[in-house]
Amino acid sequence: MKSILTVVLTAVALGGCAMGGTYSASEPFISEASEHRLDADGTFHTDGIMLKVIPLNYKPGLDTAGPIFPFIPFMCCRGLDRSNQSFHVVLDFHPKNEEFTFTPGDVALGIDGKNLTPTASGGPFPCGADEGRRTWCKYQEQDLQTSDLLKPVPIRRGSYILAYPVMTPDPREPFVIRIAGLRRNGQPQIVPQIDFKGVYRGFWFLFAGL
């Protein structure tokens, strides 16, 4: 066994490494009856601002690595799994100017027949996607504020976190996000209801060798 592992590690160092895996996540969509649409990346575009809603309910599956073909299983990204923790949702904003605000308390979560509002919020925080399209956000629970949730927040480019009083749902469970508090120079902006459905994804990529 030890000799096999040595051969594998040597091959990875010299020839590079392949990594692959599977996971479950929630994917956004807008009802066909709506006049609005999301782009291929799940982003909503409106005049002067781009908005993407990213639920943090990633569910890890099988991860593997190996030379050329990934065949060695290992544990990856378990820190992204928020099962049995409060549900956090990311609002990722890309405004063209500083004319926009949003009210955290006006961003409602519809799930299991309930309409919930956030109990904490914060941001903007740095968030990004890795090679497997998994979203990573750099923040701590204590970075979120529980007060002034009905106070308009100036939007800067970045990701804002909203925490809801419900356990993080499995990606297979449908839910909706309704954003009613987006304003431009004090004037309400229309954002359609964004629905979510579960998807099962796989990925594979190569690392260069020495």
Beta strands, then each sheet from edge to edge (+ up, - down):
strand 1: 17-29
strand 2: 43-46
strand 3: 49-55
strand 4: 59-66
strand 5: 72-74
strand 6: 86-95
strand 7: 100-102
strand 8: 107-111
strand 9: 114-116
strand 10: 120-125
strand 11: 127-129
strand 12: 135-137
strand 13: 153-154
strand 14: 158-167
strand 15: 175-179
strand 16: 183-184
strand 17: 187-188
strand 18: 194-207
sheet 1: 5+ 4- 1+ 18- 15+ 8- 9+
sheet 2: 2+ 3- 6+ 14- 10+
sheet 3: 13+ 7- 16+ 17-
sheet 4: 11+ 12-
end
